[in-house]
Amino acid sequence: MMLQLDSHSIQKLFQKRAPNSHKGNHGHALLMAGSSSKMGAAIIAAKACLRTGAGLVTVNIPKEERVALFTAVPEAMIQFREENQHWSSFNAIAIGPGIGTDTSAELLLKALIAAVNVPTVFDADVLTILSKNQDWLSKIYKKSILTPHVKEFDRLFGIHHSEDERRQTAVAKATELNLIIILKGYHTFITNGQEQFENTTGNSGLAKGGSGDALTGIITAFLAQGYEPINAAILGVYLHGLAADITLETQSEESMLITDVIQNLGKAFKEISKDRVD
């Protein structure tokens, strides 16, 4: 049975922030993103992660790109990709946006899969790497999250001829691998193999570069704050779409930028908190 996400179901999942909390109560997220030609992906993911409430955000980037990140997102910390990687202090990790598909990215992904034991979001370029290294899928930390769009999904799991076929495969693969799969698109589909959800927010203004990077940042923030992975996926997808719908108050679907959507995450949080019964 598939559940359509609505404000009522989201309100039941959303946990209100305690008034006496501090940054240590809201988790430390690591985003492994960006490369010399794709630093925008890292910046977008970091801004979205911070706007979604992660207590601390560290971004793993090439050292030569540090000025771009420091300038665009002064609230984020930096981990340099060229140095020894330390992952044990993070509550949640994401890897993929703008990271590239070269040998160095492949080796980094392989090392992360072998070492990490916290929920991880796999997106963008690393999905392409995984499609070429199918045996790695079974080694991913359980209940981690894959976020493919249609083309990435077909690279991972074979050519499909309809949305229904992809959804059936998503359920089967989520069950087999004990992962959560977010099949992005119109009415984004989310499954952990046992449960199936269809999103009801969002619009075609999200059909632009950067939207997936923001979604990755949003979901990772929820993971870092201690949400169960399936709930982090649900909340992330719904909130991402809701912020895009709110953006239509001031932009059109043609003119909307993902940075506009990130700016409206605050209004989206207020919307899902409205009339909440604790």
Phi, psi and omega in degrees: 000136182255134179258129174275128183286135175218178185299325181295312181293326179290319180299328179290334181270329188288130181255120181291140181292131178292136184295336182259019182280164175230176187301330179292341179279351188243016169082161179239116182258140173246126177247116177261099191208161174085156176203182187301330181253002186222043179289339177302323180297318180293319181294316179297313180299318181294315179298317181294321180296315178295318180293343181264002167105006176301137181294319178222142177229124173247137180244126178270113184221165171297140184303323183293347182259011187297325183297320180300316182287314179303321182287316186280326185224076183295342180284344182271153172260167185234140170241127184276133185293333183284346183266169178301136185271133177236115187246355190288341185270003185258144179274338179202151183225145169232146178218136172139314186302116175068015187279342181093171181234020181281183184299321181295321177293321179297315180295323178296316179297316180299317180295319180296314180301322182288332191254332192274138177229041171230159179303135186229142176259127179249122187218162166055238188301326182288340174292324175295318178297317180296327180295335179265354180225065189301330182291344178287335184302321182287348182263355181292140179306132188298146182068016170287174191234127172257137184235059183281146162275181190304312182294319178294322179299315181290328174294323180286317194236012177098161182290133176238157185247002178199163177296321179299319178298316180296319181295320177298316179294321179301316178296315181296316182287324177297322178292311183299317187264353184056048178236170173254132180243128174251108178269102187283145178157196175295125187056065180311138185252134182232133177210146170250012182098321179265327182238152181226135183226144176238128181282152181238003179252167177105165182205176187289353173296340177279354181279061182212158177303140179102338183297318179293326178297317178296316179301318178301315179298319181296310181298318181297324177297317178295319176300315181298329181277002173098008176291145171302142185307318181295323179288324175298319179296313181298309181299317181299312181296315182295313183295319177303312179291322180295318177298324177293322178294320177296326180298335179294348176292334183236348180229164172264171176296330178286320188270346184300134172247155180295332176294329173296317181297315179300320179298335182264007176299325178300316177295324178295318177298318179297323180295316182283346176270345184294134178061021179290138177251114181268000000 
